[in-house]
Every structure is written in structure tokens, then in C-alpha cells.
Amino acid sequence: MRGLLLLGWLLLLAVLLWPIVRRFLPPRRAGAGRPRAIQDELVKDPVCQTYVLRSRAVTRAVGGVTRYFCSRECAARFAAIRGER
């Protein structure tokens, strides 16, 4: 019983002193503890006009420009339209 009473007093003391202790701690960074936002952008498939995440897109270099496709089928159709293999 005595130990439980002591624990209660210590908890009350900690709750009362915590705001004072926090003043002396270094400030937290803005956004600390929050998950970082995924930074991925949508790119447009030139064949079917569908938007797809850049990280999941099928890529092909065409004339020195990177093209993004939603699937290998659209990449093949693009190559067929342009007369490539």
C-alpha cells in the first residue's frame, strides 16, 4: 500500500514538473515524428492518355527523351506507331 501511494505521488510530481522541464529541452523540429510524404508525380502515357506514378511507369528512351508508359503493351504500341522495332 505504501509503495502504491509513493508511486502516485511520484506520478503527480512528474505531471506537475513536466512543463518546466520541457522549457529547458531543445525545440523539436517542425514535422518531427510525422511520416514523410511520398514525393512521386504522375506522368501521362502518350498512347492511352492514362496517368501513372513515375516510379511505377514503364520507361523508354525515344529520341533522347524519356517516355513513360502505363504498361509494356502501351510502350510496344508506341514503338509500332513510330515504326520502331
N, C-alpha and C positions, 0 to 999 in steps of 0.2 A: 504494500500500500504506500509505504514511504517512497519507494522508487517511482511509482506512478505519479505521485504528487510532485516529485523533483523533476520528472520528465515534463509535466505540464508547465511548471514554472520556467524551465529552460525554453520550451517552445514559445511561451508568451514573451519572454525576453528577446528571443530571436526575431519574432514578428515585429516587436516594437523598435528594435535596433536596426533592422534591415534597411529602412530608408536612409539612415545616417551613414551606414557602411557603403551604400550604393553611390553616395556623393564622391567618395574617395576612389572608386574604381574607374578605370579608363572608360571613356564613352564607347558604346558599341557602334560598329559600322552600320550605315544605313542599309537595310535589307539583309543584315546578317541573320542567319537561321532560316531564311526563306529559300525555297528551291529556285535555282536559276531557270529562267525562261529558255526554252529551246529556241535557238535562233536558226530557223530554216525558212527559206522562202519558197513560194510557189512559182513554178515555171510552166509555160504553156507549150503543149505538144503541137508542133506545126501541122500535123496530119489530122488528128481528130479534135483539135482545139480544147482538149481536156487539160485542166491544171493538175500538176503533180508536185509533190515535195521534191526539191532539188536533190536531197540526199537519197531519195528512192528512185529517181529517174534513170532511165537508160540513156547513156550519153554516146554521141558520135561526133567526131570532128569532121565538119563539112566545110571545105574551102577556108580552113584556118579559123573557123568559128565553131564553138561547141554548141551542139544542138541537144535538146533534152526531149525525151520521148517517154510516154507512159508505159510502153511495152516494147519488146523486141519486134513484135509484129508491126507496130507503127514505124519503127526505125527501118524495117525492111521495106515497107510500103513507100516511105520517103525516098529510100535509095532507088526503088523501082521507078518512081515518078521522075526522079532526076536522071535516070538512065545509068545508074551505077550498078555495080555487081551486087 
